[in-house]
């Protein structure tokens, strides 16, 4: 027994050498999970479940580590760490990579084994979930706790229904019946109900068990066809219910050692159509006993008192049993190893004693007593001698009748008569007749053991040498050839075995067992002595064919010899392909109707008949290629003529060269186990096997070395690719950098051009603005000039008006003075007469006051007008004008003051003062006019200079 410790590994091999389970215990491997701490401890497995294929199982321990074990691929993988104990598992969902796990926090989670991710999280239970049942379609699941059961839709992971119960009755188990749409609910009060899954309509309720054998059901199991329900509990009795009849039909009492039943599980069988007959019963002592529910016999058991079993699960195809032991480890059992002793065929009832060479059977040799169908030694007692009868003719008749009688009530003689009458068997019953003629044992267990060994190494690459379009046909051919190679080692080295087996594989591709047994029967009987000269063609068989051909058609044989055509060319291609290359399907079936109905020598005679019936085209062939083409392709030949010729050759061939005398009679395959096939030179096969093993080892070494070199080359190539990729990336980055630099330069050039254009626009705008400002300034200056010119003209007009008024006033004053003088003269003469002195003095004072006031008002007016005109001027001429203004006024004022004072002082000099003042007024007026004219010319020249200066700046 191999043992594997998972430790801290997340993946690895389950076993390191090919397991060979012993018949005694049947254990393939024992799996434990221990920690690698300073104080190692065992992590106990709690639950285990198989997937729908049966080749993978899932197990979870009490720390929440969930492993998947691939038994076919010899691998295990850690797929999830839930960090809490799992209470139930289900691995047979519709999506093969998903599984359900019930956890200690009352929740159910769905994970994916490939991505190791959480798919869904389902809540709703208020107590621990101890059972998960999945519908046959994988779409629905039922989770069961002690207080409720819930139906889930696994497509949406939503709760579809919830089973509510009374508080006084707890649920024992709720599960789907296999391959049906029915839900079975079992309660702790022994009530069992069946419900329709879609509508939850109650279909029926099982009646209560009889009071004489009433037990509280705790565990249940159902056969795969859903017809029988097994129930057990704390009792040694086991109840079997027929769900179709809805009644208890059998009560099985277990051995006295069994006091309580803890688990029930039916053992599936591939050939019982779901009506499982073997039931595994796990009792309180930790031993699981497998019984036949029909015969009530104990078949085998697993577990022991020292290593007890807590729970067990059986794979869907019935090949493996996974059991959780009391020590927390996981045992995987091989059902084939456990049932090897059971399926062993019984010893033969009749044993054949072969005669000595060249001896004839006499009546004295048949003296033996037959009792109850068993062969015994001849009786020695007197009474037995009296009862012994010696009837030679009767015995021969009995042997002939026994030989002609076939299974299923058929008679070989009658079948031969029917075959000769119609030329072939009815198509509808051909397969049935063949199975009867060949007496196939249909050893399911032995064939399953051959299939379980897998594909033989010699046929792993069969598709490369024989490319077959149909994948199914290729798989069946591969399995059949592998089974033959596992049965006998020589078939792994037989190059023509695929050609020999292919027509039968194509005919029986839907029943591999029948296909294997037909080919095996063909090899044992119709391929006798084929392997004595292995690996060469059977020279002895070809010599038989050549002798028969020489006897019946010497001319054709001589033609073959003249062209160096041997029997390996005209006979062996027909034998190694069993005529499948040269005949159509219907012709081949008709031929083998006759081959299987006659002696094994019939096949060799068929080769001779095929050549003799084709003598005309063969005699016309002169090249070796033509002969090869003829015996490897279909020809225009009537198979009925060939078969009639075969029967003629069988009857007319002399006994000394007849193959019938050299080949043994038909021998069927043995029942239970297939016979040993060793009719070949064993040393050659062993030598070839050793050479092949050596070559295979050399090839493996070479492949390993080549793989190492390829890995190194791959690493070098990978490094080179990475380096090239790095350099390419660097080159791309450099080019990208250059491109970015060029783009930056282009952008900078664009920005510079834009800035230049912007500066040009700004300059243009500035120039336009300066032009506008200049134009505005010119307009403003022109406006100011116009205003000043208008002001000057107004001042000129005003001055002229003032001068004119002054002249008018002066003239008027002069006239007034003349008139006054005349008046004064007249008054003088008057006052001279009448108050000459007082009158003159008063009159002169009055005139002086009036003249002084008039001159002061006139000069004040002129001063104001000049000041207003000079305020508009901004150059230094203003001061000159003011100075010029002040001087005349001061002079005039001083003059006026002196005149007034002179007038007031003396009346006598009034006439002289008046004349002098007139002269001064004339001189002052002329000077004032001249200064005003000069001032106007200066202002005009200054204004013109100012107008010319902005124009020069603008240009």
Secondary structure, DSSP 8 states (H G I E B T S, - for coil): -EEEE-TT-SEE-S-SS-----TTT-EEEEEE-B--SSS--B--EEEEEE-TTSSEEEEEETTSEEEEEETTTTEEEEEEE-SS-EEEEE---SSTTEEEEEETTS-EEEEETTT--EEEEE---SS-EEEEEE-TTSSEEEEEESS-EEEEETTTTEEEEEE---TTS-EEEEEE-TTSSEEEEEETTS-EEEEETTT--EEEE-----GGG---EEEEEE-TTS-EEEEEESSSEEEEEETTTTEEEEEEE--TT---EEEEEEE--TTTTT---EEEEEETTS-EEEEETTTTEEEEEE--SSS-EEEEEE-TTSSEEEEEETTS-EEEEEHHHHTTTTSS----S-------TT----GGGG---EETTEE-----SHHHHHH----HHHHHHHHHHHHHB-GGG-BHHHHHHHHHHHSS--GGGHHHHHHHHHT----HHHHHHHHHT-S-GGGTTHHHHS--S-HHHHHHHHHHHHHHHHH-GGGGS-TTHHHHHHHHHHHSTT-HHHHHHHHHHHHHHTTTTTTTTTTS--HHHHHHHHHHHHHH-HHHHHHHHHTT--HHHHTHHHHHTTTTTTS-HHHHHHHHHHHHTS-TTHHHHHHHHHHHHTHHHHHT--SHHHHHHHTTS--S--HHHHHHHHHHHHHHS-TTT-GGGTS-------SSS------S-HHHHHHHHHHHHHHHHHHHHHHHHHHHHHHHHHHHHHHHHHHHHHHHHHHHHHHHHHHHHHHHHHHHHHHHHHHHHHHHHHHHHHHHHHHHHHHHHHHHHHHHHHHHHHHHHHHHHHHHHHHHHHHHHHHHHHHHHHHHHHHHHHHHHHHHHTTHHHHHHHHHHHHHHHHHHHHHHHHHHHHHHHHHHHTT--STHHHHHHHHHHHHHHHHHHHHHHHHHHHHH-STTHHHHHHHHHHHHHHHHHHHHHHHHHHHHHHHHHHHHHHHHHHHHH-
